[in-house]
Amino acid sequence: MKKSRQTPALVAASILLIIISSVIPSDKSAWLGALQTILLGAGLLGCCMAFVRFTKGGKGKR
């Protein structure tokens, strides 16, 4: 996959993980709460990685 398409795909996957984590009913089970935390963390990490990739992508193209 081209680098120009990796960042939007990473952002979309991260947003999808965050949305899925918000739908999980964590009050019913400790395992669901742990799953929600893991999905939210993965989504936030993906957003941060996409931001870093976006900021590094603009350097050197002048």
Z-matrix of the N, CA and C atoms (Angstrom, degrees):
N
C 1 1.447
C 2 1.527 1 108.63
N 3 1.317 2 116.86 1 138.72
C 4 1.450 3 121.22 2 179.84
C 5 1.515 4 110.89 3 -67.98
N 6 1.334 5 115.03 4 151.79
C 7 1.463 6 119.32 5 179.48
C 8 1.519 7 111.51 6 -64.53
N 9 1.315 8 117.58 7 -29.57
C 10 1.459 9 119.72 8 -179.69
C 11 1.524 10 111.97 9 -68.47
N 12 1.328 11 116.79 10 -21.27
C 13 1.462 12 120.57 11 179.15
C 14 1.522 13 112.53 12 -100.99
N 15 1.333 14 117.84 13 -12.43
C 16 1.461 15 120.62 14 -178.07
C 17 1.524 16 111.86 15 -70.56
N 18 1.326 17 117.48 16 -40.66
C 19 1.458 18 120.11 17 -176.85
C 20 1.524 19 111.96 18 -65.18
N 21 1.348 20 120.58 19 -48.27
C 22 1.470 21 118.33 20 176.91
C 23 1.526 22 113.18 21 -62.82
N 24 1.327 23 117.26 22 -34.75
C 25 1.463 24 119.86 23 178.36
C 26 1.526 25 110.36 24 -67.55
N 27 1.322 26 117.31 25 -38.34
C 28 1.457 27 121.49 26 178.06
C 29 1.524 28 110.80 27 -65.96
N 30 1.315 29 116.96 28 -41.13
C 31 1.465 30 120.73 29 178.13
C 32 1.530 31 110.20 30 -65.20
N 33 1.321 32 117.01 31 -43.64
C 34 1.465 33 120.04 32 -179.64
C 35 1.531 34 111.39 33 -63.65
N 36 1.317 35 116.94 34 -42.46
C 37 1.462 36 120.20 35 178.65
C 38 1.525 37 111.13 36 -65.70
N 39 1.319 38 116.45 37 -38.45
C 40 1.460 39 120.26 38 179.29
C 41 1.518 40 111.60 39 -66.42
N 42 1.315 41 116.52 40 -42.87
C 43 1.464 42 120.28 41 178.11
C 44 1.523 43 110.29 42 -64.46
N 45 1.314 44 116.75 43 -38.85
C 46 1.463 45 120.35 44 177.67
C 47 1.533 46 110.99 45 -63.22
N 48 1.321 47 117.73 46 -41.16
C 49 1.464 48 120.89 47 177.33
C 50 1.527 49 111.35 48 -63.60
N 51 1.321 50 117.15 49 -40.22
C 52 1.463 51 120.59 50 179.44
C 53 1.526 52 110.30 51 -66.00
N 54 1.321 53 117.15 52 -40.80
C 55 1.470 54 120.55 53 179.13
C 56 1.526 55 110.22 54 -66.05
N 57 1.321 56 117.25 55 -43.32
C 58 1.467 57 120.23 56 179.07
C 59 1.522 58 110.33 57 -62.40
N 60 1.336 59 116.75 58 -39.50
C 61 1.464 60 118.88 59 -179.19
C 62 1.522 61 111.99 60 -67.68
N 63 1.322 62 117.60 61 -26.94
C 64 1.463 63 119.40 62 179.12
C 65 1.525 64 111.97 63 -79.12
N 66 1.323 65 118.15 64 -18.35
C 67 1.460 66 122.20 65 -178.92
C 68 1.536 67 111.90 66 -84.91
N 69 1.320 68 117.29 67 -24.96
C 70 1.464 69 121.75 68 -176.32
C 71 1.533 70 110.06 69 -67.97
N 72 1.328 71 118.02 70 126.93
C 73 1.474 72 120.72 71 177.63
C 74 1.538 73 110.65 72 -79.04
N 75 1.310 74 116.66 73 97.53
C 76 1.461 75 120.42 74 -172.89
C 77 1.525 76 113.25 75 -80.32
N 78 1.327 77 118.81 76 -11.85
C 79 1.456 78 120.20 77 -177.57
C 80 1.529 79 112.80 78 -78.94
N 81 1.322 80 118.16 79 -10.24
C 82 1.466 81 121.18 80 -177.15
C 83 1.519 82 113.17 81 -86.90
N 84 1.318 83 118.19 82 -25.80
C 85 1.459 84 120.44 83 -175.64
C 86 1.526 85 109.85 84 -154.84
N 87 1.312 86 115.39 85 148.04
C 88 1.465 87 119.81 86 176.56
C 89 1.523 88 110.64 87 -68.66
N 90 1.333 89 116.85 88 -33.64
C 91 1.465 90 120.68 89 178.71
C 92 1.523 91 111.37 90 -65.40
N 93 1.333 92 116.44 91 -38.61
C 94 1.463 93 119.13 92 177.93
C 95 1.526 94 111.01 93 -68.16
N 96 1.317 95 116.62 94 -35.17
C 97 1.463 96 120.19 95 175.93
C 98 1.515 97 111.62 96 -65.00
N 99 1.343 98 116.43 97 -40.40
C 100 1.458 99 120.28 98 177.59
C 101 1.527 100 110.98 99 -66.34
N 102 1.334 101 116.19 100 -41.30
C 103 1.465 102 120.29 101 177.60
C 104 1.526 103 110.91 102 -62.58
N 105 1.320 104 116.26 103 -40.90
C 106 1.459 105 120.58 104 178.74
C 107 1.528 106 110.50 105 -62.65
N 108 1.317 107 116.82 106 -41.96
C 109 1.459 108 120.56 107 179.94
C 110 1.524 109 111.31 108 -66.10
N 111 1.321 110 116.76 109 -40.94
C 112 1.468 111 120.42 110 179.54
C 113 1.523 112 110.71 111 -65.43
N 114 1.326 113 117.61 112 -44.09
C 115 1.465 114 120.49 113 179.71
C 116 1.522 115 111.40 114 -65.17
N 117 1.325 116 116.79 115 -40.41
C 118 1.457 117 120.06 116 178.83
C 119 1.522 118 110.82 117 -65.44
N 120 1.324 119 116.69 118 -41.98
C 121 1.459 120 120.16 119 177.82
C 122 1.520 121 112.22 120 -63.43
N 123 1.330 122 116.73 121 -41.88
C 124 1.475 123 120.19 122 178.34
C 125 1.522 124 110.86 123 -64.95
N 126 1.325 125 116.62 124 -38.49
C 127 1.457 126 119.72 125 178.30
C 128 1.514 127 112.56 126 -66.34
N 129 1.319 128 117.12 127 -42.46
C 130 1.463 129 120.62 128 178.26
C 131 1.526 130 111.40 129 -67.66
N 132 1.326 131 116.63 130 -38.80
C 133 1.464 132 120.10 131 176.93
C 134 1.528 133 110.71 132 -63.54
N 135 1.320 134 117.12 133 -40.59
C 136 1.465 135 120.73 134 177.53
C 137 1.510 136 112.41 135 -63.91
N 138 1.321 137 117.07 136 -39.32
C 139 1.472 138 120.09 137 177.27
C 140 1.522 139 110.99 138 -64.76
N 141 1.332 140 116.38 139 -41.12
C 142 1.470 141 119.87 140 178.30
C 143 1.527 142 111.12 141 -64.97
N 144 1.325 143 116.71 142 -41.10
C 145 1.464 144 120.02 143 178.47
C 146 1.520 145 111.16 144 -64.87
N 147 1.330 146 117.09 145 -39.18
C 148 1.458 147 120.16 146 178.27
C 149 1.520 148 111.03 147 -65.94
N 150 1.336 149 116.56 148 -37.72
C 151 1.464 150 120.05 149 178.36
C 152 1.528 151 110.83 150 -64.48
N 153 1.336 152 116.69 151 -43.90
C 154 1.464 153 120.26 152 179.11
C 155 1.522 154 110.27 153 -64.31
N 156 1.318 155 117.14 154 -42.08
C 157 1.463 156 120.93 155 179.19
C 158 1.534 157 110.72 156 -64.38
N 159 1.321 158 116.54 157 -37.30
C 160 1.457 159 121.27 158 178.86
C 161 1.522 160 110.79 159 -66.52
N 162 1.350 161 117.70 160 -43.29
C 163 1.455 162 119.90 161 -178.38
C 164 1.520 163 111.49 162 -70.66
N 165 1.328 164 118.44 163 -34.02
C 166 1.460 165 120.85 164 178.53
C 167 1.525 166 111.72 165 -75.28
N 168 1.313 167 117.15 166 -25.02
C 169 1.464 168 120.99 167 -177.46
C 170 1.509 169 113.48 168 -70.19
N 171 1.299 170 119.23 169 -23.48
C 172 1.457 171 122.15 170 -178.10
C 173 1.509 172 114.86 171 -85.86
N 174 1.327 173 117.85 172 -9.25
C 175 1.461 174 121.35 173 -177.06
C 176 1.522 175 111.03 174 -81.57
N 177 1.327 176 115.98 175 139.45
C 178 1.450 177 120.76 176 173.94
C 179 1.504 178 116.02 177 82.47
N 180 1.319 179 118.47 178 9.70
C 181 1.463 180 119.69 179 -178.37
C 182 1.532 181 112.25 180 -102.49
N 183 1.316 182 116.67 181 12.27
C 184 1.475 183 119.25 182 -178.70
C 185 1.490 184 111.61 183 -84.69
